[in-house]
Amino acid sequence: MAGVIVIQQLPGGTADGEVVEIAMSAHDRRRVRRIVEAPDGARLGLELATGTVLVPGQVLHRAGGRAYVVTAAPEDVIVVRPRSLEEAARVGHLIGNLHRDVEASGDVVVALADAALADRLTRAGVPFAIERRVFRGKAPGEHAH
């Protein structure tokens, strides 16, 4: 792979020096065997162990005073503002039954947008909006109990 920086292990630590951000969706953060092109043109060949999940803030590579760092890319999400504690619990149950990860902050619950979740929320009478924003949670298939 000429011109490609092969990455088989993550360097660990925090970013120092110039930071080159590589935006990835929740799904892309699970794809760890592919070539990624950084905004500065560097090509990183990810050859990480199967099962590796990249997280926002993760340093992929350091070279020449630069740190190549994973960031969360904006993507379509479902945003719910529960009107009561009961509705918040129902929303958590609906999302959990679909094995989706959530972010909860303040008065909002956020999950990756998909038709199945939108349908369940609609049938439950829970108002929601689909927005494009950063999702730092996990893609489907990565949830934890």
N, C-alpha and C positions, 0 to 999 in steps of 0.2 A: 504494500500500500504506500506508494511513493507520495511524499508530501503529507502523510497522515501521521499524527502523533498517536501511537498506540498506548492505550491505558488499560492495564490489566489489574491494577490495584489502585485504590484511592489513597491519596497522600495523607489525609487526615489533617487536623488542625484547622485554624481559621485563616481567612483571606488576609493577606497583607500586601502592601504595594498597590499597584494599579489593579483594579478588579474588572474583569471582563465577564459580564453577566450573560448566561446562556439560559434563555427562558424556555421552560418545558411545561407542558400540561401534566396533569396527574397521571394520565396514561403514559405519556412519554417518559416520565420519571421511572417507569418500570421497564422500559426498553433499553437494556444495558448491553446490547450486542449490536451496535450500528455505528455509522459515522455521523457525527454532529459537526456542523459548521458554526463556529463562533462569529460574532459580529465583526471581529477584526480580521476574519478570513482564515484563521487557524482551523484546521480540520482535525478533530479528535476521534480516533477510532476506539469506541468503547468495546472492550472485550472483558467485561466484568463477569463475575460468577453468576450463574443462573440463580434467581431469587433475590439478587441485590435490588434494593429500592433506593433511588436517589431522593434526597430531601432538599427543600430550599435551604440555601446557605452552604450546601456541600461543596467543598473544593474538589474539582476534577483533576486539575493539573496546575503546576507552577512552573514558569519558565521566564527568564529575562525580566524579572521584577514584576511579572504579571501573575495573577491568580485567576483561573477560569472557574467560575462559580455557578452552580445551578440556582436559578430563580424560578418562581411559579409564574407561568404564563396566564394571562386572562383567558377564561373559557366560559362556556354557558353553564350557569348554575341556577338552581331553584332557590329562591330566597323566601322564607316564611317568617312572618312576624306574628307568632302566636298571640291570640287575644286573651288567653287565660293560661293558668298553670295546667289545667286539664287538657287544653288543646295542645300545649307544648309536649305533654306526655304522649298524647295520641300521635303527634307528628314524629316524635322519637321512635315510637313503636312501628309506625308505617315505614319509616326509613330503615330501621333496623331489620324488619322482616324482609326487606329487599337486599339485605347485606350491603348497604351503602354506608360510607363514612360521612360524618357530618362535622361541620364547624359550628360551634355555638358561641356567640359573643353578644353581650348586652341583651337586646330584645330580638335578635334574629337567629334563625337556624338556616344554615346553608349546606346544600348538597349538590353534587354534580347533576346537571339536568339530564333527564331521560324520560321517554314517553311513559314507561310503566309507573314511575314515581308521580309524574304529573297527573296521570289518570287516577291513581289512588287518592291523591290529595283532593282532586276535583270531586270524586265520589264521596269523600269524607266531608265535603263542604268547607275545606280549609283554603282560605285565600292565599295565593302565592304569586310571585313574579319571577319571570325568567330574566336574568341579567347577565351581562358579561363582566366578570370580575375574576380576580385571582382566587384560586382554591388551593389551600395548603394541605388539605386532607388527602386521603388515599383514594386511588381509583378503585372501582369495583373489583372484588377478588382479594383485596388487601385488608379488609376490615379485621378488627380484633374484637373478641368478646370479653 
